[in-house]
Amino acid sequence: MIFGKIDYLNLLPLHIYLKKMPLPTYVKRTTEYKKGVPRKLNESLYFRRIDAAIISSIESYRKKYKTLNVGICANKKVKSVLIKKQTQNKEDNESATSNVLAKILKQNGEVIIGDKALKLYLQNQNAYIDLCEVWYEKFNLPFVFARFSCIKNFSNYKKIMNCFVKNKIFIPQYILCDYAKSRQLSQKDIKDYLQLIYYKIGAKEQFALKKFNTMQKDLKVKNKKTSNLLTNFSFK
């Protein structure tokens, strides 16, 4: 079993759970974890370098994947998926979903995600737009940034993930301290941030996923039509 792990604070509870999960020793010994940013894990799963991961929600719709109602969700606010105000349009090379979300919401500027975004937001929140907040204001829905997807050992992962979402995960003080140092954030900031994140995809989240998927497809069609028009246009 090879599981891909997004090395962001928003999945810290899952990382802790995987280390302590009640599995036989021989299973734990044969389980490997590959860390990476969302875009890297999208690629790794697509090319079968890993068996499963919580990948970008727009990538999780590929027919080759089996999915679970487990992912990275936020409602009203997230603090770690941002647009920097008064900047030129620029995508975050670690992201897939967030870049598309910015375009759907017609928010111009530099996209910044992850722990680096959280740190910047906490330093000066007036300089940034929280894309989760804009999505909620527009549609009154939570947003699902990533979803569990699998190509191998699905039944084993299903047991693990379903158990994870049913448990409240305690973060040991020493781990919290280590992450606070490595991310240059206070322990309180990390705790407050994790209060915004949840992992169970319920009815509202499923509806939000479908809405986002439809909108990103429409955006692709619109961009394709625009591209064709520009290609066919010529001065006479």
N, C-alpha and C positions, 0 to 999 in steps of 0.2 A: 504494500500500500504506500503510495507516494502522494502526499497531500501538499498543495501549494498554499503558503501562508503570506498574506499581505502584511508587511512589516510596519503597520500603522497602529496608533493607539486604539483606533475604533475596533480592532479585533483582539486587543489584549485579553479580555475575558475568555475568548475562545482558545487562545494560546495557553493560558493557564489551565483551562479545562482539559485540553489535549494531553498536557503533561501529567495530569492527575487522574485521567479517566480510568474507570474500573475495568480494565481489560487484562486478559492473561498476559504474563510476562513475555511469552513467545510471540504474541501478536505485537506488543510494543517494540520488541526487538526488530521485527520485520517492517515496522512502519517508519518511513522517512518523511522529513519535512523540508520543503524547498521554499526559501523566502524570496519575495520579490514584490515589485510595485504592481498595481493592477494591470497595466498594459502588458508587462512582462509575463504575468500569470495567464492572461488571455492567450498569449502566443504559446506558452508552454503546454497548456491544456489542448489547444487546437492541434498541436503537433505531437500530442500524446507523450510528452516528456514527464508529465505528472498524471495521476489518475483522477484527481478531483481538486477543486478549489472554490473559494467564493470569488467569482469573477465579475467583471463589469456587467450590469444588468442587460445592456443592449447586446452583449456577446452571448449571454445565457440563452437567448432564443434560438440559437443554432440547433437544427434538428438532430445533430449527432449527440447532443447532451441530454442526460437525465437530470432533472432539477428537483429540489425540495423547497418547501415554503420556509426557507431559512436564508437570511441575507443581512445586509447592512442597511438599516432603516433609520429614518429620522422624521420627526414631525414638527413643523413650524420653524425649526432652527437647527443648524448643524455646526456652524463656526469653522468648518474645515473644508468647505467647497465654496470658493470665493471668486469674485471678479474684483480686480483692483481698479478703482475709479480713476478716470482721467488718464488712461493709458491706451496704447494701441492694442488692437485685437491680437492675442497670442494664446495658443493652446498650451496646456500643461502636458508635457511629453510622458507623464506617468499615468495619464488618465485616458478614458475612452468615453464613458458615460457623461462625465462632467463637461467635457468640451461640447458635446452635442446638446446637453441641457442648456448651456449658455446661449447657443444659437436658437433653440426653440423658444427660450424666454426673451430673445432679442436683447440680450445684455452685452454691451460692448466693453472690451477691455481685456486685460490679461487674466487668464484662468489660473488659479492656484489651488492645489488640493493637498490633503494630507496633514501631517504633523507640522510641516513648515507653514501651512496656511493657518492652522490654529494659533501658532505662536504669533504670527503677524496680526491676526485679528485681535488677539488679546492685548497687543501693544497699542493698536489704534483702530478700533472697530469702525470709526467714521470714514476710514479710507477704503473700506471694502463693502461689497454687496454679498450677502449670504444667499446663494442660489436656492437653497432649500426654503428659505423664508419667502423668496419671490414666488416659487412654485406653489407654496401653501396659500399665499395671498391671492393668487390667480385661480387656483382650482380647489382650494379647501381640502387638500389631500396630503398625506405623508409622501415621502419620496423614498424609493428603494434604489440605493446606489449600486448594490452588488447582490448577487444571488448564488447560492450553492449550486454547482454544476459538476457533473461526473461522467466519465467514460468507462470506468472500470471499478469493480468491487462496490457497486452501488448499495447492495443490501447491508454491507458492513458500515458504510458511511451513514446510511439512513438511521441505523440504530444510534450511532454516535451523535449525530446532529440533532435528532429528535430528543435525545436525552439532554443535550446541551441547552436547548431552548427552554426546557422545563426546570432547569436548575438556576438558582441565584449564585453567581460566582463571586467568591471572596478573593480579593486581591491582597496577597501578603504584603506587609509593610516594606520588606526589603526589596521586593519587585517594584513597588510603587516608587520607592526611593531611587532605584536604578534608572527607571524610565524618566523620572523627573530630572535627573542629572543629564541623561543622554539627550533628552528633548529640550532641555533648558526651560522647563516649565515648573510651576509649583505643584506640589501634590494635590492641593485643593483644586487647581485649574484642571488637572487630569480627572479628578473625581467628578467635578461639575460637568466636564465634557462628556464623560461616559454616561451621565444621566440623560443626555440627549439621544444616545444611541440605543437601539434595540434590535433584536434579531429574528423575531417571529413574524413571518409574512401572513397576515390575516386577510380578511375580505377587502378591506379598504386598500391595503398595500397591493393586493392582486389587481384591483381596479386601477390603481395608480400605475402599476407596471404596464398594463395593457394600453393605458392612455399614452404613456410615454413612448411605448413601442410603435403605436400607430402614428404618433406625431413625428417620430424620427424617420419613419418610412416616408411620410408625406414630405418631409424636408429633403430627403434623398431625391424623390421624384421632382420636386421643385428645382433643386440644384442641377439635376440632369437636364431638365428642360431649358434652364437658363444657359447652361453650358452649350447645348445644341444650338440655341439661338445665336450665341456669340460665335460659334464655329461656322455657322451658315451665313452670318452677316458679312457683307463685303461692300466696299465703297465702289460706286460706278461713276 
